[in-house]
Amino acid sequence: MAEKRKDLANIEDKITANSEYMQRNGVTQQIKEAMLKLIENRPQHPMLFLAEFFDSINSSEKADKLQSAVKTLKLTHHSQQAFQTNLMIAYDAISAPKATTSKKPQRLGLTGGDYEQLLITLGTNIPKNILSNLITKVGCRSNEMVPFDVFRYGVTVCLVCSEYVELGADLFHILCSKADNSMADKQICDATLSVFQNAIDGSVSYESKSGLFSLNAGYNLRPDKLAVAMMNASESSKNKLLMNQTDFIYAVSEIFLCKVKQIK
C-alpha cells in the first residue's frame, strides 16, 4: 500500500514539474492562443494553420515584425470576420518598438516606410507599375505615423488587388489558344476586359468594410456573361491580333486600381 502511495506521489510530482516547465516557458499560453485562433478562424487545413501560427510566433520572438505581420494577415481570407482581429494583431506587431539595448526611449507606432514595405511584401504578384501606383494612392510618407484605419484600408486593398491579379491569370489561361498558351486573341481579351470593367463599375466602391468590393465584383463576373462575351468576340474576330499574359494582367489590375480611392 505504501509502495503504491509512493508511486502515486512520484507521478504527481512529475505532472507538477511538467506543468511548471510548460508554464514557465510560455508553452501553455501559446497552445491556448493557438486553439482559440483555430476555433475562431476554422481553416480548411487545421494542421497547416497551426504550423503557420506557431511559425508566426517564432518570427515575432526573433523581432521579425514584418514577416510576423504578413503571416498573421494571411491566416484568414480578408472577407472573413476574423480577419478584422488579425488586422489589429498585425498592426500591433509591426508597430512595436524595435528590440534594442539602448536606454533611449523607442518610438512606438507604424511608420510610412514600414507600412510601404508591408504592402510590397503582400503584393509580390502585382505588376510593379500597378503596385507603385497603388502605394501612391494608399501609402504615407516614410516618416509619417500610420493610423490603424489607413493601415486596414491599404492592406485590404492590396490583398484584393492581389486576388484580381490571380483572377486575371486564370482568365488568360482560359482565353489563350491550345497551340500557344502564352498568347490569346486580342479581341476576345478585350471583350473579357469589358465584362470585367462593367463588373467593377457595377460594384460598390471599396470603403472600410473588408471584402465588400471584392465580393460584389466577383458576383457580377458571372460565367454566363463571360461566356457570351467570349463567344460574340470569337465569332466577329477577323484580324487575329494577339495579346500576351503580362498585358492582360496589367489591364485587369489597372481596371481595379481606378476604383481605389486616394488617401487624403
Secondary structure, 3 states (H helix, E strand, C coil): CHHHHHHHHHHHHHHHHHHHHHHHCCHHHHHHHHHHHHHHHCCCCHHHHHHHHHHHHHHHHCCCHHHHHHHHHCCCCCCCCHHHHHHHHHHHHHHCCCCCCCCCCCCCCCEHHHHHHHHHHHCCCCCHHHHHHHHHHHCCCCCCECCHHHHHHHHHHHHHHHHHHHHHHHHHHHHCCCCCCCEEEHHHHHHHHHHHHHHHHCCCCCCCCCCHHHHHHHHHCCHHHHHHHHHHHHHHCCCCCEEEHHHHHHHHHHHHHCCCCCCC
